[in-house]
Structures are given as C-alpha cells and as structure tokens.
C-alpha cells in the first residue's frame, strides 16, 4: 500500500494544472489553490478515500477540509522535496511548527532604550552616561508597557491681567497664574514630562488622527550627544529608537497631516529609508537648512547645513500651505484679482510622463484669436471659438512626453481665471499658470541668519540671560515650518521638545500644541520659557506675529513607578552601588520571574564588574512594565494616587 505522501502526489499529478512539462509536481500552484480553497482541488482530493479520511473532518454530516493540516503536509520534507516550488516556499524562523509571522508566542528583541531612554538633547553641563543594552520583551509585555498611563502633577498656567477696550492685555499688568486640581479641556495646550515612546502611546486614545503637523529634532546620533552606546550597532540601535516612535507618530497624524524630521549627515540616509517605509513613500521633500553658515572646521568638509525630511500621512489628501514670496517685484503683471507672473503648466520632471500619469495627459483648446494682452482664452472642450489644440510638450533631451501639473477637474474649475494661452516665437502654443503672491511653494534650501542655530541661541540668551540650551532651533525656522504644515487652530506635536521652541512658536501663531520632553530641564527651561510667552515676551517672532501675551497651557507628568529605580541606579557611585543593589533585590518591582536563587547566583561575580557593568546588571532586573503606572490601575490603592491625579487622568482619557 502506498504511503499518504505518494498517494497525494500521484493524485495531484492527474491534473495537468499541477504538473510541469517534465512531469514534476508544481507545489507552488497546489499551495496557491489550497489557500484559495479551489473547488477543483477539493473535488480531486475527495476522490480518494485515503486522502479524504486524512484531510477532511465530518462535522454533523458536512465534510470540512483541514486547510492548515494540508499546508503543513505540503511543506514537510517527506512530500516531494525535489518538486518545483517556484520559490514560493517560505524561509525563516519557526516556533512550534509555525513561522514567527503566524504566531503571537514570539518575543521581540529590541534596544532597552526603547523602554526608558531619556530622549532629547542633553545639555553640556548635564551629560551622563545612559545605559543601553538589548532587552527581550514578549508581545504581551510590550502591550502592557505601552498601555495608557496615569498622569500626575497637572497644572494649568494662564496669562491674566488688565485688558483694554479692544480686549488686549495691558503689558504692564499681565502675569501668569498657576492652577492645580484641574481636568483637561479639548482646547488645552499640553506639555508632558516623561518617556516620549510611552507618552506617544498614551496620547493615541485622545489624539489619534487629530494632529495636523509634527516637527521633531531628535538626537542626531553623533556619539557626542546624549545618545551613547556600549556596542558597535549604533545605526541599527538609533533606527530602532526612531522606528518605534515614528510608527506611533504616524497614527497621531490627520489624513492631511505632515511631519518634519530634523537630522544631520550622521543618519541622513538611514532616516530617509526608515521614513519611506513607515510613511509608505509619501515623500514631499528634503529641506537643506544652512544652520551654521561659517561651517564647523573639522573633518574633511566644513559642515554648514542640516536636513529636514518632510513626509505626508497620505499623499492624496496632504495639505501644505504656501509662503509669502521673498521678491514681490517678480509679480509684475496684474489682473482683476491680483498681481502675478506666468509659469508653464506642464510638469518638467521626466519622472512624470504620459505612461505613468495618463490622467494628466489631455488637450486644452485655445481661442482662435488673442485678446488685447496677446493672451488666448483656455477651454477643455473644442468649439467654434476654441479650436487650437495644445498638449504638454516633449522633453528636448530624450523626447519624453511630459504631462500637465493639474488634473482635468482642477483645470476645468480654474481655467478662466488662472490659466492663459500664449503663442511662442516659433509659432507653437503653451499653457501658462498665473502665479500669485502667497501661492509660492516652499523651496528646499533655506538660508539666512534667521534660520541658524546661532539665532536660536541668542533668542534663549535674551530670555534667560545665559546660554541655557545647546543648539536650539530658532523661532524663525519653526515659524516657516508651521506656516507650511499648519494653519490657525491646527494641532502641532513635538515629542523631542527640548527648550520648547516649537511650543513657543505655535503659541504665538495661534496653533494648539502638544510637547513631550523627559529631561529635568523641562521645569527650568521649557516651562519657564512658555510662561514668558504667556507674559508677552518680545523675542523671536513676537513682533512679526504682533504677539503681546495671553493664552494658557497645561503641564503634567507620567506618574513614575519603577522608573525611580532606574534613576537611582543611573545616579549610583562606587560608594553607593552596593546599597542600591540591596534595595533593588528587596523591591517588588524587579522582573517577576526572577527567583531568590537567581539573584544569589547573579550576586557571586557582582563585585568583579565595572561600575557601568554593575549598573547594567541591576537595571536588567527592573520590570520594564512598571516604569510608569498604567491608567487601568488609577483606582488601585497600592499606588496611592491622589484624587486630583485621578480626576485629571480620567479627563485625559475622557472617562470623567
């Protein structure tokens, strides 16, 4: 009697669909039909009693095909290992017979910093060595770690003072009042202290799909900033750090939203590829910002610039805004609407042509005679008065057929006001758009003293009478970014807030904003800067925006739990590390699966480790799920959460 492997093979080979010209079985074709539950395949398998008994179950008189069992059968080594696969078989890691993509019972190995990295730019006088290493965390643990958290120490800062008859504050009377015991309102501006990965996850419930513009200036991975390593995998480590945060950021964006990500040459290329993957190649451009006009005199080239990658949530619905033109003299022509200049309507980028953009290839029809300005009226339909047919030109270099920049719907709507026809010297005709002031799209090179890091440093020095922050971005730079990416009352997010430039500019420009920062300077620099904005400080873009003060913002913190243990470990010295170890060993917030024997075994070689190795060893013991208190535990008496914190947390998640 034949075994089941030979029986199935012989049976399948009776159908020419599954047989190659040399008589071998096409396993890939069979596998495809299995997944599709092909009627022909099932009929064939049912025709043999042995096969039917093996792969079909009788359920109350109905035969049910065990598709998964048959798929496993086909992938087994015993089933025709020399048959043709057409490269359809999978290669990869398995767990209990399943590929890792098919099971949740798999751990995710990613850098420890994704749990607790104190992101943002550390200051020169505040540097410390961060502890980074790989931590294995199961999928359910990751879900718990990124669950919504409890907020604490919520305060609202509000500008108050005497107002004149127009409703404007008298600058001599304006001051900031602090209010505690608050709940979150829908129009509140928000500043959060805490790990930005976990903060972003907590923001999702209230703000998913509501943010119009994101700007971040993350650590550049220069190995001279706060991003330090204990191994050689610095690119992959940094990219993992960014990937987890950018994936959450994309969820927070509106469908018409846009994100600006600042970087320098260290991760320029890698970051672009990462953003391509996360934002589905919805790439809008890369801005070259001349941040240090004189250059930094080290290395082979003096670096004068940084980069800002710009991506859309959805390229089909993205909305960006034009800038006021630098040169108004350019707009020398005028009609009943405004001044303008003429620009050809065809797209001169050879990447866009008739073959890949057929919807942008169609004719216009010009009037038979020009008007007194020597312009021809434009129509999309041919009639007795519009008979001159005009298509986009071809490339003079490779004869590529160009296409228009506008689709038919837009052309139909605006043809009479924004398009004209012109006759060229050679007798041919072209379609031109009236480019008006205010509809100039941004350029990719930004230069000028107002965009330099030096300007940002000067703006902070004026506020704090000292160098308060290393390499802050200027308010003028953020003003341009928010002009492009948002409009009044739109929501802006910066989860590497640093000194608070994004929030300060958004406030002055009438945008709503959310900022996230973990470092302790958030109290002394970021919050204090925003309080000065409420009071009407006149630095940065204040005069350009006619800013005189007003408004409010809410400050709050993620409620720490085991994160305090992390800080204790990181701040330990050779003199205190032993006492810290003793406290850690007796704390209920160490990883739950560690036994007392395992702790004793780990203790044997502890004294022979370096201080950094001791810190790493102790930090590894801390349960990463307990860095911050989960919102689901807000009423748990063990955490001793105040009534004020409960009320604010519930209002944040709109449960009050």
C-alpha positions in Angstrom: 0.0 0.0 0.0 1.3 3.5 -0.9 2.0 5.9 1.9 0.0 9.1 2.1 2.8 11.2 0.6 2.9 9.1 -2.6 -0.9 8.9 -2.7 -1.4 12.6 -2.6 1.4 13.2 -5.1 0.1 10.7 -7.6 -3.4 12.1 -7.2 -2.3 15.7 -7.8 -0.3 14.7 -10.9 -3.5 13.6 -12.6 -4.4 17.2 -13.1 -2.2 18.9 -15.7 -2.6 22.2 -13.9 -0.3 20.9 -11.2 2.2 19.1 -13.5 5.3 20.7 -15.1 6.4 19.7 -18.7 9.0 17.3 -17.3 6.3 15.6 -15.2 7.3 17.1 -11.8 4.7 18.5 -9.4 4.2 22.3 -9.2 3.9 22.6 -5.4 3.6 26.3 -5.6 0.5 26.1 -7.8 -1.0 23.5 -5.5 -0.3 25.6 -2.4 -2.0 28.6 -4.0 -5.1 26.6 -4.7 -5.1 25.2 -1.1 -5.1 28.8 0.2 -7.9 29.7 -2.2 -9.9 26.6 -1.3 -10.2 25.8 -5.1 -13.3 23.7 -5.9 -11.3 21.7 -8.5 -8.6 20.8 -5.9 -11.1 19.9 -3.2 -13.0 17.7 -5.7 -9.8 16.0 -6.6 -8.8 15.3 -3.0 -12.2 13.9 -2.1 -12.0 11.4 -4.9 -9.5 9.3 -2.9 -10.8 7.7 0.3 -7.4 7.6 2.0 -6.8 11.3 1.3 -10.4 12.2 2.3 -10.0 10.4 5.7 -6.7 12.2 6.3 -7.6 15.8 5.4 -11.3 16.1 5.9 -13.4 16.0 9.0 -17.1 15.1 9.3 -18.9 17.8 11.2 -22.6 16.9 11.6 -22.7 15.3 8.2 -20.7 18.0 6.5 -17.1 17.3 5.3 -14.7 20.2 6.4 -11.3 20.5 4.7 -8.4 20.9 7.2 -6.5 23.5 5.1 -3.8 24.1 7.7 -3.0 20.4 8.1 -2.7 20.1 4.3 -0.5 23.1 4.1 1.8 21.7 6.8 1.8 18.4 4.9 2.9 20.0 1.7 5.7 21.9 3.5 7.1 18.8 5.1 10.4 17.4 3.9 8.8 14.0 3.1 6.5 15.4 0.5 8.3 15.6 -2.8 11.4 17.5 -1.7 12.6 17.7 -5.3 9.4 19.2 -6.8 9.3 22.7 -8.3 8.4 25.4 -5.8 8.8 28.5 -8.0 10.5 29.9 -4.9 7.1 30.0 -3.1 8.3 28.1 0.0 9.0 30.3 3.0 12.4 30.6 4.6 12.6 31.8 8.2 12.4 31.1 11.9 9.6 28.8 13.2 8.2 28.2 16.7 6.2 25.1 17.4 5.8 24.5 13.7 4.6 28.0 12.8 6.5 30.8 11.1 7.0 33.6 13.6 4.7 35.8 11.4 1.9 33.3 12.2 2.1 33.3 16.0 2.0 35.8 18.9 4.0 33.5 21.1 7.3 35.2 20.0 9.5 37.7 21.7 10.6 40.9 20.3 14.3 41.8 20.8 14.9 45.5 20.8 17.1 48.0 22.5 16.5 48.7 26.1 16.4 52.4 25.4 13.0 51.9 23.8 11.7 51.4 27.2 13.5 54.2 29.2 15.7 56.3 27.0 15.8 59.9 28.2 15.4 61.2 24.7 16.1 64.7 23.6 19.3 66.6 23.6 21.1 66.6 26.8 23.0 69.8 27.8 26.7 70.1 28.0 26.6 70.6 31.8 24.1 67.8 32.3 25.6 64.9 30.4 25.6 61.5 31.9 26.2 58.0 30.5 23.0 56.3 29.5 22.8 52.6 30.0 21.8 50.8 26.8 21.6 47.1 26.0 19.2 44.6 24.4 16.2 43.5 26.5 13.9 40.7 25.4 10.3 41.5 25.9 7.3 39.4 24.9 4.5 40.8 22.9 2.0 40.9 25.8 4.6 42.7 27.9 5.1 45.3 25.2 1.4 45.9 25.0 1.3 46.5 28.8 4.3 48.7 28.7 2.7 50.9 26.0 -0.7 51.0 27.6 -2.2 54.4 28.7 -0.5 55.8 31.8 -1.6 57.8 34.8 -0.7 61.5 34.8 0.4 63.4 37.9 1.3 67.0 39.0 -1.1 68.5 36.4 -1.1 72.3 36.4 -2.6 75.0 34.2 -0.6 78.2 33.6 -2.8 81.1 32.4 -2.0 84.7 31.5 -4.1 87.2 33.4 -4.1 90.9 33.6 -6.0 94.1 32.8 -7.4 94.4 29.4 -8.2 97.5 27.3 -11.3 98.2 25.4 -10.1 96.1 22.5 -9.6 93.1 24.7 -5.8 93.2 24.5 -3.8 92.8 27.7 -2.0 95.8 29.2 1.6 94.5 29.1 2.3 96.2 32.4 -0.3 94.2 34.3 0.0 90.7 32.6 1.2 87.8 34.8 0.9 84.1 34.9 -1.3 82.2 37.4 -0.9 78.6 38.3 -3.9 76.4 38.8 -3.9 72.8 40.3 -6.6 70.3 40.7 -7.6 70.6 37.1 -9.2 68.5 34.3 -8.1 68.6 30.7 -10.2 70.6 28.2 -10.4 70.0 24.5 -8.7 73.3 23.6 -5.8 73.0 26.1 -2.2 73.2 25.0 -0.3 70.3 26.6 3.3 69.8 27.9 4.1 66.3 29.1 7.2 65.2 31.1 8.0 61.5 30.5 9.5 59.0 28.1 8.3 60.0 24.7 7.7 56.5 23.4 5.3 55.8 26.3 3.8 59.3 26.1 3.0 58.9 22.4 1.3 55.6 23.2 -0.8 57.3 25.9 -1.7 60.2 23.5 -3.3 57.8 21.0 -6.6 57.3 22.8 -7.4 61.1 22.8 -5.5 62.4 19.8 -5.2 59.6 17.2 -5.8 61.1 13.8 -6.0 64.7 15.1 -2.5 66.2 14.7 -2.0 68.4 11.6 1.8 68.9 11.8 4.6 67.2 13.6 8.1 68.6 14.0 10.9 66.8 15.8 14.6 67.5 16.3 15.7 64.1 17.8 19.3 63.2 18.9 21.5 63.1 15.8 23.5 60.0 16.8 26.8 61.9 16.6 28.2 60.0 19.6 28.7 63.4 21.1 25.1 64.0 22.1 23.1 62.1 24.7 22.9 59.0 22.5 25.7 56.8 23.7 26.3 53.1 23.1 28.0 50.1 24.7 28.3 48.2 21.4 29.0 48.8 17.7 25.4 48.7 16.4 24.9 52.4 16.6 23.0 52.7 13.3 20.5 49.9 14.0 20.1 51.0 17.6 19.3 54.6 16.7 17.0 53.5 13.9 15.1 51.1 16.3 14.7 54.0 18.7 13.3 56.2 15.9 11.1 53.5 14.3 9.0 52.8 17.3 8.3 56.5 17.9 7.6 57.3 14.2 5.1 54.5 13.9 3.1 55.9 16.8 3.5 59.5 15.4 2.0 58.4 12.1 -1.1 57.2 13.9 -1.5 60.6 15.6 -1.4 62.5 12.3 -4.5 63.6 10.4 -5.1 62.2 6.9 -3.9 65.6 5.6 -1.1 65.8 8.1 2.6 66.3 7.5 5.8 65.5 9.5 9.1 67.3 9.5 12.1 65.4 10.9 15.4 67.3 11.6 18.7 65.5 11.2 22.3 66.0 10.1 24.6 63.9 8.0 25.1 61.1 10.6 21.7 59.5 9.9 20.5 61.4 6.9 20.3 58.4 4.5 19.2 55.8 7.0 16.4 58.1 8.3 15.1 58.7 4.8 14.8 55.0 4.2 13.1 54.5 7.5 10.6 57.3 6.8 10.0 55.8 3.3 9.0 52.5 5.0 6.8 54.0 7.7 5.1 56.7 5.6 4.7 54.4 2.5 6.9 56.6 0.3 4.7 59.6 0.8 7.8 61.8 0.5 7.3 65.5 0.0 10.9 66.7 0.0 14.1 67.3 2.0 15.0 70.8 3.2 18.6 71.8 3.4 18.8 74.3 6.3 22.0 76.4 6.5 22.3 76.1 10.3 26.0 77.0 10.7 26.9 79.4 7.8 30.6 79.6 8.7 30.9 75.8 9.0 32.4 73.6 11.6 36.1 73.3 11.0 36.8 69.7 11.5 36.7 66.6 9.3 37.2 66.7 5.5 34.5 69.3 4.9 33.2 72.2 7.0 29.6 71.3 7.6 27.3 74.3 7.1 23.9 72.6 6.9 21.4 70.2 8.4 18.5 68.4 6.8 14.7 68.3 7.4 12.9 65.3 5.8 9.2 66.0 5.1 6.6 63.3 4.7 2.8 63.1 4.4 0.4 60.8 6.2 -1.5 60.5 2.9 0.0 61.9 -0.3 -3.5 62.1 -1.9 -5.0 64.3 0.9 -2.0 66.1 2.3 -2.4 69.8 2.7 0.5 72.2 2.9 0.5 76.0 2.7 2.3 78.4 0.6 4.8 81.1 1.7 4.8 84.8 1.1 7.2 85.5 -1.7 10.6 87.0 -0.9 10.6 89.1 -4.1 7.3 90.9 -4.8 8.8 92.6 -7.8 8.6 89.3 -9.6 4.8 89.7 -9.8 4.8 92.4 -12.4 1.6 91.6 -14.2 -1.9 92.3 -12.9 -5.5 91.3 -13.5 -8.7 92.0 -11.6 -7.7 89.5 -8.9 -4.0 90.4 -8.0 -0.5 90.7 -9.3 1.0 87.6 -10.9 3.7 86.2 -13.1 3.3 83.4 -15.7 4.7 79.9 -15.3 4.3 76.9 -17.7 1.6 74.4 -16.6 3.4 71.3 -17.8 5.5 69.2 -15.3 9.1 69.3 -16.5 10.1 66.4 -14.2 10.8 63.5 -16.5 9.8 61.0 -13.8 6.2 62.1 -14.5 5.2 61.3 -18.1 2.3 60.0 -20.2 2.9 56.4 -19.4 2.7 56.6 -15.6 0.4 59.7 -15.3 -2.1 59.2 -18.1 -4.8 61.2 -16.2 -2.5 64.3 -16.5 -2.3 64.0 -20.3 -5.1 65.6 -22.1 -5.6 68.6 -24.5 -6.5 72.2 -23.9 -8.2 74.3 -26.6 -7.3 78.0 -27.1 -9.4 80.7 -28.6 -8.9 81.4 -32.3 -7.7 84.9 -31.6 -5.8 86.6 -28.7 -7.1 89.4 -26.6 -5.6 92.9 -26.3 -3.0 91.5 -23.9 -2.0 88.9 -26.5 -3.3 86.1 -24.4 -5.6 83.3 -25.7 -8.5 82.1 -23.6 -8.4 78.5 -22.4 -11.1 75.8 -22.6 -11.2 72.0 -22.1 -13.7 71.5 -24.8 -13.4 72.2 -28.5 -16.0 74.5 -30.0 -16.3 77.1 -32.8 -14.3 79.7 -30.8 -11.7 77.4 -29.3 -10.1 75.3 -32.0 -6.3 75.5 -31.2 -5.4 72.2 -29.6 -2.5 72.2 -27.1 -0.9 69.2 -25.4 2.1 69.2 -23.0 5.4 69.4 -24.8 8.0 66.7 -25.1 11.4 66.7 -23.4 14.1 68.2 -25.6 16.7 65.7 -24.3 15.1 62.3 -24.6 11.7 63.1 -26.2 9.7 62.0 -23.1 6.1 63.1 -23.3 5.5 65.5 -20.4 2.2 65.8 -18.6 0.3 68.7 -17.0 0.6 69.6 -13.3 -3.1 69.8 -13.0 -5.8 67.2 -13.4 -8.9 67.9 -15.5 -11.2 68.7 -12.6 -8.9 71.5 -11.3 -8.2 72.7 -14.8 -12.0 72.9 -15.5 -12.6 74.9 -12.3 -9.8 77.4 -12.7 -9.2 77.7 -16.5 -10.9 81.0 -16.9 -9.2 82.8 -14.0 -5.8 81.1 -13.5 -4.7 79.9 -17.0 -3.9 81.6 -20.2 -2.6 80.5 -23.6 0.4 82.1 -25.3 2.0 81.8 -28.7 5.7 81.2 -28.6 8.3 82.7 -31.0 8.4 79.5 -33.0 4.6 79.7 -33.6 3.7 76.9 -31.2 1.4 77.4 -28.2 1.8 76.9 -24.5 -0.5 76.9 -21.4 0.7 79.1 -18.5 -0.5 79.5 -14.9 -0.8 82.8 -13.2 1.4 82.5 -10.1 0.1 85.0 -7.5 1.7 86.3 -4.3 1.0 83.9 -1.5 0.9 80.7 -3.6 4.6 80.2 -3.9 5.5 76.7 -2.8 8.4 76.4 -0.3 12.0 75.9 -1.7 14.3 73.1 -0.5 17.2 75.3 0.5 16.7 77.7 3.5 19.5 80.1 4.2 19.7 83.3 6.2 20.8 84.3 9.7 17.3 83.9 10.9 17.4 80.1 10.4 20.8 79.5 12.1 21.4 77.7 15.4 23.2 80.9 16.5 19.9 82.8 16.2 18.2 80.2 18.4 21.0 80.5 21.0 20.6 84.3 21.0 16.9 84.1 21.5 17.2 81.9 24.6 20.0 84.1 25.9 17.7 87.1 25.8 15.1 85.2 27.8 17.4 83.6 30.4 20.4 85.9 30.4 22.7 82.9 29.9 23.4 80.1 27.4 20.5 77.9 28.5 20.5 75.2 25.8 22.9 73.7 23.3 22.0 74.2 19.6 18.4 75.3 20.0 16.5 75.9 16.8 15.4 79.5 16.0 11.8 80.7 16.3 12.0 81.9 12.6 12.8 78.3 11.5 9.9 76.9 13.3 7.7 79.7 12.1 8.4 78.8 8.5 7.8 75.1 9.2 4.4 75.8 10.9 3.4 78.2 8.1 3.9 75.3 5.6 2.5 72.5 7.7 -0.4 74.0 9.6 -2.9 76.9 9.9 -4.6 78.7 12.8 -6.1 76.4 15.5 -4.5 73.3 14.0 -2.8 70.9 16.4 1.0 70.7 16.4 3.1 68.0 18.1 6.8 67.9 19.1 7.8 64.8 21.1 11.5 65.9 21.3 10.5 69.3 22.7 13.9 70.3 24.2 13.9 74.0 25.1 10.3 74.4 23.8 10.8 76.4 20.6 8.1 74.5 18.7 5.5 75.1 21.5 6.6 78.8 21.9 6.2 79.5 18.2 2.9 77.5 17.9 1.5 79.6 20.8 2.4 82.9 19.2 1.0 81.7 15.8 -2.4 80.6 17.2 -1.8 76.9 16.9 -2.7 74.3 19.5 0.2 72.2 20.6 1.4 69.1 22.4 5.1 68.8 23.6 6.8 65.9 25.2 10.2 66.0 27.0 11.8 63.7 29.5 14.8 65.6 30.8 14.6 67.5 34.0 15.4 70.8 32.3 11.7 70.8 31.2 10.9 72.6 34.5 13.7 75.2 34.5 13.8 75.9 30.7 10.8 74.7 28.7 8.0 75.6 31.2 9.6 78.8 32.2 10.1 79.8 28.5 6.4 79.2 27.9 5.4 81.2 30.9 7.4 84.1 29.5 5.5 83.6 26.2 2.2 83.9 28.1 3.5 87.2 29.6 4.2 88.6 26.2 8.0 88.4 25.8 9.2 90.2 22.7 11.9 87.9 21.4 12.0 85.6 18.4 8.9 86.1 16.2 6.8 88.1 18.7 7.0 91.3 16.7 6.3 89.6 13.3 3.3 87.9 14.8 2.2 91.0 16.7 2.4 89.0 19.9 1.6 90.7 23.3 0.8 87.7 25.5 -2.1 85.7 26.6 -3.4 82.1 26.5 -2.6 79.1 28.6 -1.0 75.7 28.7 -1.3 72.5 30.8 1.8 70.8 32.3 1.7 67.2 33.5 3.9 64.2 34.1 3.7 60.5 33.5 3.4 59.0 37.0 6.6 57.1 37.7 6.8 53.8 39.4 9.9 51.6 38.7 11.4 54.4 36.7 12.6 55.9 40.0 14.6 52.7 40.5 16.3 53.3 37.1 17.2 56.8 38.1 18.6 55.5 41.4 20.8 53.0 39.6 22.0 55.5 37.0 23.0 58.0 39.7 24.8 55.4 41.8 28.6 55.7 42.5 31.1 53.1 43.6 30.4 54.1 47.2 26.6 53.7 46.9 26.1 50.9 44.3 26.1 48.1 47.0 23.3 49.8 49.0 21.4 50.4 45.7 21.8 46.7 44.9 20.4 45.7 48.3 17.4 47.9 47.7 16.8 46.6 44.3 16.9 42.9 45.5 14.2 43.7 48.0 11.9 45.7 45.7 8.7 44.1 44.4 9.2 45.8 41.1 12.0 43.5 39.8 11.2 41.1 37.0 8.5 38.7 38.3 10.2 35.5 37.1 13.5 36.0 39.0 13.9 33.7 41.9 15.9 34.4 45.0 18.4 31.7 43.9 18.9 33.5 40.5 19.6 36.7 42.4 22.1 34.9 44.6 23.8 33.4 41.5 24.0 36.9 39.9 25.5 38.3 43.1 28.5 36.0 43.0 30.5 37.9 40.4 29.0 41.3 41.1 32.0 42.8 42.9 34.3 42.0 39.9 32.2 44.1 37.5 33.0 47.7 36.5 30.6 50.4 37.7 28.9 50.6 34.3 28.5 46.8 34.2 27.0 46.8 37.7 24.5 49.4 36.6 23.6 47.4 33.6 23.2 44.2 35.7 20.9 46.0 38.2 18.9 47.8 35.6 18.2 44.5 33.8 16.4 43.3 37.0 13.8 46.1 36.9 10.5 45.1 35.5 10.1 47.4 32.5 6.3 47.1 32.6 6.3 49.1 35.8 8.3 52.1 34.7 5.1 54.2 34.8 1.7 53.4 36.4 -1.0 52.2 34.0 -4.2 54.1 33.7 -6.1 50.9 34.3 -4.6 50.9 37.9 -5.6 54.5 38.6 -8.0 53.4 41.4 -5.6 50.8 42.8 -5.0 51.8 46.5 -1.5 50.3 46.3 -0.3 53.2 44.1 -1.7 55.9 46.4 -2.8 58.1 43.5 -4.3 61.4 44.7 -7.9 62.4 43.9 -6.5 65.3 41.8 -4.4 62.9 39.7 -7.3 60.5 39.3 -9.6 63.3 38.1 -7.0 64.6 35.6 -6.1 61.2 34.2 -9.8 60.3 33.7 -10.5 63.6 32.0 -7.5 63.0 29.7 -8.9 59.7 28.6 -12.4 61.3 28.6 -13.7 58.9 31.3 -14.8 61.6 33.8 
